[in-house]
Amino acid sequence: MKTRREFLQGLIVSVGGATALSACSGAATIAATAPGQRGRFYTGNEIALLSRICDLIIPRTETPGALDANVPGYLDGLMTDWASDETRSIHRKALQLIAARLDAASGNFLSASEETAVRVLTELDSNAFSGGGLAGYRSLKGYITRAYFATEEGAMEELKWVALPGRWDPSVDISAGD
């Protein structure tokens, strides 16, 4: 369980990442990616892995999923334009470890059935968040969720953010118990 301070730090990092992308030409920095297509930071295999994980963590339902919001492209832009060399190196090593664990449990995670992929990723997730190590996976999942909610699809359709909800009344009478 995250503390309020850890949650706020993650939120600040995601807002900072979004700001960094805006400073680096915004939408032009976020290239559309397809599984197997090479990104500016990620290899084709890394994009395929990231796309599969994103789709399983935030699938399309009645609202857009992580792939609809181009989370892999968003993360590719963050890693290219914002992340330090140390962060990139740690992230790439984490992806290699995650891929090895998922492949070992499924045979080949990218070509596994959806049922198998969900089971294997759920086991990895449970292990990572119950003290079984894999800080790189916990970090990746945080990147994915923060990137999703920083996109228009995540903020406007999933969270249903409204700039001014309801009517604003600057002078409201307050009685006892309010």
Buried (B, 14 or more C-beta within 10 A) or exposed (E): EEEEEEEEEBEEEBEEBBEBBEEBEEEEBBBEBBBEBEBEBBEBBBBBBBBBBBBBBBBEEEBBBBBBBBBBBBBBBBBBBBBEEEEBEBBBEBBBBBBEBBBEBBEEBBEBEEEBBEBBBEBBBEBBEEEEEBEBBBBBBBBBBBBBBBBEBBBEBBEEEEEEEEEEEEEEEEEEEE
